[in-house]
């Protein structure tokens, strides 16, 4: 999947040790199908060579307004007119100041100033020392460039090249790629709030053992990311999984089904959509032993009593009906056989407008899947694809089914 196919990105490098990250970012952009034209300031060349960026982009690097490749001496015009976006990474404190002041005394700032602002967005990935990031002049300059239409992608926090620790690090290359993909994604859910559950639950028997399942959480995390890219405010309630939280998504970690229900009820008030992708355990031990349950030498297994866990989806669906459609609920069903019959029955039993079925447990942990959408009108299949693609398709399906937002 090449999500940036057909996109032409001008990647600008200003000075900073974070230029080393720009090399990996360039590689990622090309891998996603973008054509990348690198423009470097003279100071940026002190940190990484144009030869490196040329090798990664497959294009000669621009660095001078007087580049002889442009017969009319106007590379700032040609570069900006061809772009679908200009991404400055790293964007130093000095370069932020240049943009705020409208400086045009070298090629990169000149190209930013000359770009058709209504058509070519300007995205900034700041990179600087923590004190520079916090300085009032930098804050003032950032506010000005945002007012002028630039998009500031934010910074990371952690150890810096100078040995200090704090905010100001340039985002990692994969984070910047994700931000660019989100920027270009259609905002089908702008103004909406979504609550997503993902992963398994773990029902403890004793301090070291419990009942769980093979759900990886990948589908739920992909949906959270796709919803955020589509413009929604997203809260993700996750069972015990080892996955990176999608950028811009609020994450709440839980263990058991009861904890998941409590978290869902705490965060559902403002949500307009609830997507229950989590594989919630149907049963839990009636009593949890305070000590590890050990063999007693008799050869007999321990006898455990079980009680039914709360039905999170059915509970929220009842609330949705009471709210007369203010909450749109989407259920998920992993079946080992008779997918259509079981998914259809589950949709009716839970009382949700849309049920998404898949054959499990074979899909657990995989990066691809095929889905069956079941609603009041029947069913249709989303053919096998990556979970990322399926998440985007499913978010589009949900967006099409939602009532318009109040004006």
C-alpha positions in Angstrom: 0.0 0.0 0.0 1.5 3.3 -1.1 -0.6 5.9 0.7 1.4 8.9 -0.7 1.4 7.7 -4.3 1.1 10.7 -6.6 2.1 13.2 -3.9 5.0 15.5 -4.4 6.7 16.6 -1.2 9.3 19.3 -0.8 11.3 18.2 2.2 13.2 21.2 3.6 16.1 20.8 6.0 17.3 23.6 8.2 20.2 23.4 10.6 20.2 20.9 13.5 21.6 17.6 14.6 18.1 16.2 13.9 19.0 16.2 10.2 20.0 12.6 10.7 16.3 11.8 11.2 15.5 13.6 7.9 17.4 10.9 6.0 15.1 8.1 7.4 12.0 10.3 6.9 13.0 10.8 3.3 13.3 7.0 2.9 9.9 6.4 4.5 8.2 9.0 2.2 9.6 7.4 -0.9 8.6 4.0 0.4 5.0 5.3 0.7 5.1 6.3 -2.9 5.8 10.0 -2.7 8.2 11.9 -4.9 10.5 13.9 -2.7 12.5 17.0 -3.5 15.0 17.9 -0.9 15.9 21.6 -0.3 18.7 22.3 2.3 19.9 25.5 3.9 23.7 26.1 3.9 23.8 25.4 7.6 21.9 22.1 7.2 24.8 20.9 5.1 27.0 21.1 8.1 25.0 18.2 9.6 24.3 15.9 6.6 25.5 15.9 3.1 23.4 16.6 0.0 24.8 13.3 -1.4 23.0 11.3 1.2 19.7 13.1 0.6 20.1 12.8 -3.1 20.7 9.0 -2.8 17.6 8.6 -0.6 15.3 10.8 -2.6 16.5 9.9 -6.1 16.7 13.6 -7.0 19.4 16.3 -7.0 19.2 18.4 -3.9 18.6 22.1 -4.1 20.4 24.6 -1.9 20.9 27.8 -3.8 18.7 30.4 -5.3 21.2 30.6 -8.1 21.1 26.9 -9.1 22.1 26.7 -12.7 19.6 23.9 -13.4 16.9 26.6 -13.4 17.5 28.7 -16.5 15.4 31.5 -15.3 16.9 31.7 -11.9 13.6 31.0 -10.1 13.9 27.7 -8.3 11.8 29.2 -5.4 8.8 29.5 -7.8 9.2 26.1 -9.6 9.8 24.1 -6.4 6.8 25.5 -4.6 4.4 25.3 -7.6 5.0 21.5 -8.0 4.5 20.6 -4.4 1.5 19.0 -2.7 3.0 20.0 0.6 6.2 21.5 2.0 7.5 19.8 5.1 10.4 21.5 7.0 12.1 18.8 9.1 14.1 19.8 11.1 12.7 23.3 11.5 15.2 25.1 13.8 14.4 28.1 16.1 16.2 30.3 13.6 14.1 29.0 10.7 10.9 29.5 12.7 12.0 33.1 13.2 12.7 33.5 9.5 9.2 32.4 8.6 7.6 34.6 11.3 9.5 37.6 9.9 8.8 36.7 6.2 12.6 36.5 5.5 13.6 35.5 2.0 17.4 35.6 1.9 18.1 32.0 1.1 16.3 29.4 -1.1 14.3 27.4 1.5 12.7 30.4 3.3 12.2 32.1 -0.1 10.4 29.0 -1.4 8.1 28.9 1.7 7.3 32.5 1.2 6.6 32.0 -2.5 4.4 29.0 -2.2 0.7 29.3 -3.2 -0.5 29.2 0.4 -4.1 28.1 -0.4 -2.9 25.1 -2.3 0.4 24.1 -0.8 0.3 23.5 2.9 3.4 24.3 5.0 4.1 21.7 7.8 6.8 22.3 10.4 8.7 19.7 12.5 10.5 21.8 15.1 13.8 20.7 16.5 15.8 22.6 19.2 17.1 22.7 22.7 14.5 22.7 25.5 15.3 26.2 26.6 15.0 27.5 23.0 11.7 25.7 22.6 10.3 27.3 25.8 11.7 30.8 25.1 9.1 33.5 24.7 10.5 34.6 21.4 10.1 31.1 20.0 6.6 30.8 21.4 5.7 34.1 19.8 7.2 33.2 16.5 5.4 29.8 16.4 2.1 31.6 17.2 2.7 33.9 14.3 3.5 31.2 11.7 0.4 29.3 12.8 -1.6 32.5 12.3 0.0 32.8 8.9 -1.3 29.3 8.0 1.5 26.9 8.8 0.9 23.6 10.7 3.2 22.9 13.6 3.4 19.1 14.1 4.7 19.4 17.7 7.8 18.0 19.3 8.9 15.1 21.3 10.4 15.1 24.8 13.4 13.3 26.1 17.2 13.3 26.0 18.7 15.9 23.7 22.0 15.9 21.8 23.3 18.6 24.2 22.9 16.2 27.1 19.8 18.0 28.6 16.4 16.4 28.8 13.0 18.0 27.9 10.7 19.1 25.1 12.1 20.2 21.8 13.2 17.0 20.1 12.1 16.5 16.5 9.4 13.9 16.2 10.7 10.5 15.1 10.5 9.8 11.3 7.6 7.3 11.6 5.7 9.8 13.7 6.2 12.5 11.1 5.1 10.1 8.4 2.0 9.3 10.4 1.3 13.0 10.8 1.6 13.6 7.0 -0.7 10.7 6.3 -3.2 12.1 8.7 -2.9 15.5 7.2 -3.8 14.2 3.7 -6.6 11.9 4.9 -10.2 13.0 4.2 -11.8 14.4 7.4 -14.9 12.3 7.3 -15.3 12.4 11.1 -14.4 16.0 11.8 -16.1 17.2 14.9 -16.9 13.6 16.1 -15.8 11.8 19.2 -15.1 8.0 19.1 -14.6 5.5 21.8 -12.8 2.3 20.7 -12.1 -0.9 22.7 -9.3 -3.2 21.6 -7.3 -6.3 22.6 -8.2 -9.1 25.0 -9.2 -9.0 28.6 -7.4 -10.9 31.3 -9.5 -12.6 34.1 -7.2 -13.5 37.0 -7.4 -16.8 38.7 -4.6 -16.1 41.1 -1.7 -13.7 41.2 0.1 -15.3 38.2 -2.6 -17.1 36.1 -5.7 -16.1 34.3 -8.1 -16.6 31.4 -7.4 -14.6 28.3 -7.4 -15.0 24.5 -5.2 -14.5 21.4 -6.5 -11.1 20.4 -3.6 -8.8 19.5 -5.5 -5.6 19.5 -4.2 -4.7 16.0 -7.6 -4.1 14.4 -8.8 -1.9 17.3 -5.6 0.2 17.2 -5.8 0.5 13.4 -9.4 1.8 13.8 -8.3 4.3 16.4 -5.6 5.6 14.1 -7.9 5.7 11.1 -10.6 7.6 13.1 -8.0 10.1 14.3 -6.7 10.6 10.8 -10.4 11.2 9.7 -10.6 14.1 12.1 -12.2 12.5 15.1 -11.2 12.9 18.8 -10.5 9.3 19.8 -10.3 7.5 23.2 -8.9 4.0 23.1 -9.6 1.6 25.9 -7.0 -1.2 25.6 -6.7 -4.6 27.2 -3.3 -6.1 27.9 -1.4 -5.6 24.6 2.0 -4.4 23.5 1.2 -1.9 20.8 2.2 1.7 20.3 -0.5 4.2 20.9 -1.5 6.0 17.7 -0.4 9.7 17.7 -3.2 12.0 18.9 -5.2 9.1 20.5 -6.0 9.1 24.2 -5.3 5.6 25.6 -6.7 4.0 28.8 -5.2 0.6 29.8 -7.3 -2.0 31.6 -7.0 -5.7 32.4 -10.4 -7.3 33.1 -13.8 -7.1 31.5 -15.1 -5.3 34.6 -12.3 -2.7 34.4 -13.1 -2.2 30.7 -16.8 -1.6 31.4 -15.9 1.0 34.0 -13.5 2.7 31.7 -16.0 2.7 28.8 -18.8 4.2 31.0 -16.4 6.9 32.2 -15.5 8.0 28.7 -18.7 7.4 26.7 -20.5 10.5 27.8 -19.3 12.8 25.0 -18.8 10.0 22.4 -21.0 9.8 19.3 -19.6 6.4 18.1 -18.6 3.3 20.1 -16.6 0.6 18.3 -16.3 -2.5 20.4 -13.4 -4.4 18.8 -12.1 -5.9 22.1 -12.3 -9.7 22.5 -13.9 -9.6 26.0 -13.9 -12.8 28.1 -17.4 -14.1 28.5 -16.6 -15.7 31.9 -14.3 -15.0 34.9 -13.4 -17.0 38.0 -15.9 -16.4 40.8 -13.1 -16.0 43.3 -9.5 -15.0 42.8 -7.0 -16.8 45.0 -4.7 -14.5 46.9 -1.9 -17.1 46.4 -0.7 -19.1 43.4 -2.8 -22.2 43.0 -0.4 -25.1 43.3 -0.5 -28.8 42.8 -1.3 -30.7 46.0 0.0 -34.1 44.9 -3.4 -35.7 44.6 -3.4 -35.6 40.8 -6.8 -33.8 40.9 -7.1 -30.4 39.2 -8.6 -27.5 41.2 -12.3 -26.9 40.9 -13.1 -23.3 39.8 -16.5 -21.7 39.8 -17.2 -19.1 37.1 -19.5 -16.1 36.7 -20.6 -14.3 33.6 -18.8 -11.1 32.7 -20.7 -7.9 31.9 -21.8 -7.6 28.3 -20.1 -4.2 27.4 -21.6 -3.9 23.9 -25.1 -4.8 24.9 -24.9 -2.4 27.8 -23.8 0.5 25.6 -26.3 -0.5 22.9 -29.2 -0.2 25.4 -27.9 3.2 26.4 -27.7 4.2 22.8 -31.4 3.2 22.2 -32.3 5.2 25.3 -30.5 8.2 23.9 -32.5 7.8 20.6 -29.6 7.4 18.3 -27.2 9.9 19.9 -24.6 7.0 20.1 -23.8 4.8 17.1 -22.6 1.4 18.2 -20.5 -1.0 16.1 -20.0 -4.6 17.4 -17.3 -7.1 16.4 -17.6 -10.8 16.3 -14.8 -13.3 15.9 -16.2 -16.7 14.9 -14.7 -20.1 14.4 -17.5 -21.3 12.0 -20.8 -20.2 10.4 -19.7 -16.6 10.3 -22.7 -15.1 8.6 -25.3 -16.9 10.8 -23.4 -16.2 14.0 -22.7 -12.6 13.2 -26.4 -12.0 12.1 -27.6 -13.6 15.3 -25.2 -11.5 17.4 -26.2 -8.3 15.8 -29.9 -9.0 16.7 -29.0 -10.1 20.2 -26.9 -7.1 21.0 -29.2 -4.6 19.3 -26.6 -2.7 17.3 -26.9 -1.2 13.8 -23.7 -2.6 12.5 -21.9 -5.9 13.3 -18.4 -6.6 11.9 -17.6 -10.3 11.6 -14.4 -12.2 11.0 -13.1 -15.7 11.2 -11.0 -16.2 14.4 -8.8 -17.2 15.9 -6.8 -17.5 12.7 -6.8 -13.7 12.2 -5.6 -13.0 15.7 -2.1 -11.4 15.5 -2.1 -11.1 11.8 -1.6 -7.9 9.9 -4.4 -8.7 7.4 -8.0 -9.9 7.5 -11.3 -9.9 5.7 -14.4 -8.5 7.2 -18.2 -9.2 6.9 -20.4 -6.2 7.5 -23.9 -7.2 8.8 -26.7 -4.6 9.2 -30.5 -4.4 8.9 -30.3 -4.5 5.1 -28.2 -7.7 4.8 -24.5 -8.2 4.5 -21.4 -7.5 2.4 -17.8 -8.4 2.5 -14.7 -6.2 2.8 -12.1 -8.4 0.9 -8.9 -9.4 2.5 -6.5 -6.5 2.9 -4.2 -5.1 5.6 -5.9 -4.2 8.8 -4.8 -0.6 8.1 -6.7 -0.6 4.9 -9.7 -2.3 6.4 -9.8 0.2 9.2 -9.9 3.1 6.7 -12.7 1.4 4.8 -14.6 0.7 8.0 -14.3 4.3 9.2 -15.7 5.5 5.9 -18.6 3.0 6.3 -19.3 4.3 9.7 -19.0 8.0 8.7 -21.6 7.4 5.9 -24.1 6.0 8.4 -23.9 8.8 10.9 -26.5 11.6 11.1 -25.3 15.1 10.3 -23.8 17.0 13.1 -25.9 19.8 14.5 -25.2 23.1 12.8 
